Amino acid sequence: MAYGAPRGGRLMSVEPGSPLAGAKWFLLYLSGLASILIAVLVIPLLSLISIGGGWIPDTAMNPKALSAVALSLGAGAVSASFSTLFGVPLAYMLSRGDFRGKSLIQGLLDLPLILPHTVAGIAVLLAFNSRAPLGQLLSSIGLRVEDSFYGVVLAMVFVSSPFAVNFAKRGFDSIDLELEKVARSLGASAQRVFLTISLPLAWRSILTGWLMSLARAVSEVGAIMVVAYHPTVAGVLVYELFLTRGLKAAAGLSVLLLIASLIILTGLRAMEERR
């Protein structure tokens, strides 16, 4: 399908060599099917904006709502940074290494993406609650997980870290291995090759992974409700507003989260266009 404005004022144009060239009725059939999914995606968002937009002034004046949004973004940024800091070395090992258990690690990385959110929260809480060995260790240094900022971050890391690792790995995979081999043959250490060649060439993918991890962390609700219901993040507060004040009241804060998501999406699109 051609990019840019369609030729001849038509709504859609097709490249001459495309399999869809000359298939007007089939193209209309595909467009009809595609429009159904587009409608399912767009209509709820338009409804949210039209109804929730009127509640934005009230939401913007609500200290609890603003605090919840700030907490979501702050904890999400910490979570994404943690996932990137420790995920990039793992991504490089998975991209360049060949070791026993590699397939298992890759499978485990994808598991949080398909787990039900509440199950993810239960798993995190079982491992890090204050009575578990790891939880006792964290509590001894002031990092109690239950109903704390650290618990929010930990739940976010569990569900969002695969994005940081997978995108970083994709960036390392795209680098020509010959560049690293030549640098090594000229006497550069493995550490220097990683810091001066691999990281600079993969930085866009790493940043994309950070943004995706941030977006996923901010959107999390189920796991956070299980691990750390308080302090209240924005997604949990939306649910509270829905239960206590109704659908329209929850829509105002939902629009603010939609705006935050659009800002993150804009950053992702900008990164993609620069590649």
Secondary structure, DSSP 4 states (H G I P E B T S, - for coil): ---SSPGGG-S----TTSTTTT-HHHHHHHHHHHHHHHHHHHHHHHHHHHHHGGGHHHHHT-HHHHHHHHHHHHHHHHHHHHHHHHHHHHHHHHHH---TTHHHHHHHHHHHHHS-HHHHHHHHHHHHSTTSHHHHHHHHTT---TTSHHHHHHHHHHHHHHHHHHHHHHHHHTS-HHHHHHHHHTT--HHHHIIIIIHHHHHHHHHHHHHHHHHHHHH--HHHHHH--SSPPHHHHHHHHHHHT-HHHHHHHHHHHHHHHHHHHHHHHHHHHH-
